[in-house]
């Protein structure tokens, strides 16, 4: 059985109530970058009433993730001042995850190698 060639980055955040609106503005700014990123397949942000949030970003390659991080670095820097990053996960083919280890090393990501799945 095959698995889809998708690289997914999932981020978990804790947000204080005074930073919630500014964080949402940053989320909207990151989503707006998609027009400049052909390998950026999807992004979604979800929020919980307890002040936590999650982001999910899908890409066609590690290179697309790296381009996104470069293009949105100023937004990400601002985001780090607004939230506590409580977790990061990388999902995808082993060779793509290996290309991202250095980029995400400071966040101590959990890495999951995709073995089964499909994409329509």
SVG drawing of the C-alpha trace seen along z (x, -y; Angstrom):
<svg xmlns="http://www.w3.org/2000/svg" viewBox="-15 -42 35 44">
<polyline fill="none" stroke="black" stroke-width="0.4" points="0.0,0.0 1.2,-3.5 1.1,-6.7 0.5,-10.2 3.6,-12.4 2.4,-15.2 4.4,-17.0 2.3,-18.1 3.4,-20.5 1.2,-20.7 1.7,-23.3 0.2,-23.5 -0.1,-26.9 -1.2,-28.3 -2.4,-31.9 -3.1,-34.4 -6.4,-36.3 -4.7,-39.6 -2.8,-38.2 -5.6,-36.3 -6.7,-39.0 -3.1,-39.7 -2.4,-35.9 -5.6,-35.6 -4.3,-38.5 -1.0,-36.6 -2.9,-33.5 -4.8,-35.4 -1.5,-36.9 0.1,-33.4 -2.9,-32.1 -2.7,-35.1 0.8,-34.0 -0.6,-31.0 -0.9,-32.9 2.9,-33.2 3.5,-29.5 2.6,-27.0 3.7,-24.0 1.5,-25.1 -1.5,-22.8 -3.6,-23.8 -3.6,-25.5 -6.1,-25.6 -6.1,-27.1 -8.4,-25.8 -9.1,-27.4 -10.4,-26.0 -12.2,-27.9 -9.3,-27.1 -6.9,-29.5 -5.2,-26.8 -4.9,-26.6 -3.6,-24.2 -2.4,-24.8 -2.1,-22.3 -0.2,-23.0 0.1,-20.7 2.8,-21.0 4.0,-19.0 7.6,-18.9 10.1,-19.9 11.3,-22.6 7.8,-24.1 7.9,-24.1 11.3,-25.9 10.0,-28.5 7.0,-29.1 9.2,-29.6 11.4,-32.1 8.5,-34.0 6.6,-34.2 9.6,-34.5 8.6,-38.0 5.1,-36.8 6.5,-33.7 8.8,-35.9 5.9,-38.1 3.8,-35.0 6.5,-33.6 6.2,-36.8 2.4,-36.3 2.1,-32.6 3.8,-29.7 4.5,-26.9 3.6,-23.8 4.3,-21.2 5.3,-20.7 4.7,-17.6 6.2,-16.8 4.4,-14.2 5.5,-12.8 7.9,-10.6 11.1,-9.9 13.3,-11.7 11.2,-14.9 11.2,-14.9 15.0,-14.4 15.3,-17.6 13.3,-19.5 15.0,-18.4 17.5,-21.2 14.9,-23.9 12.7,-22.7 15.3,-21.4 14.8,-24.3 11.2,-23.3 11.9,-19.6 9.4,-18.3 7.8,-14.9 8.3,-13.2 5.9,-10.8 6.8,-8.9 3.7,-8.4 3.3,-4.7 -0.3,-4.4 -3.0,-6.7 -4.5,-8.4 -5.2,-11.8 -7.9,-12.7"/>
</svg>
